[in-house]
């Protein structure tokens, strides 16, 4: 039905192939079902992306390698791998605060990112955004590229975010509340915001520098352009693109320290 409706890609929340990691993440799916979903989508002519999470408390480097190998065995068109962020208000946040679970470790996550980049590259996947890899340029997720390039999109569903005409909004999170508003002929939006020029500039740098294509140095202010040489010297930005193309392109080390790069490019 999705294929007939014009949808061309599904992203499947695999997260991990290791049962104890899924339990810690409070995910209830059977890892074996991921393959069933990929086969079904492919049979319908829909491209597939698998979403993975690394850095879960108790996940070893071997566990992470197991998940990467399992994901690649399904031969997806695209893979996303995100470092775990413990969100306030979640069960895991309470467990971490009580000391029942250790907080995610930055060095551990860096090791797992480097492993992911190596394993995916060997399998023929190329990074095009810090957390995203595709088999071919055509396999890049244009929807996500719309986020990173400040485009417009309409978020549909509970908790979805949209951005059209410079206005950003987000829907109510609970499915029942969302359905009730639609049934009453009301907007499901819970809130909205219009970004200032300064906020837009910060987001352009924050998101643009994460892309393989890099950030146009002309979009930086004086302090940001001055910082580029030091970032190249520190091995965080590629030297040739900065000089030849006037673009800020992250090195592998720069991808691990992307937030640091952004802060220096934004200046005081």
Order of alpha helices (4+ residues) and beta strands (2+ residues): beta-alpha-alpha-beta-alpha-beta-alpha-alpha-beta-beta-alpha-beta-beta-alpha-beta-alpha-beta-alpha-beta-alpha-alpha
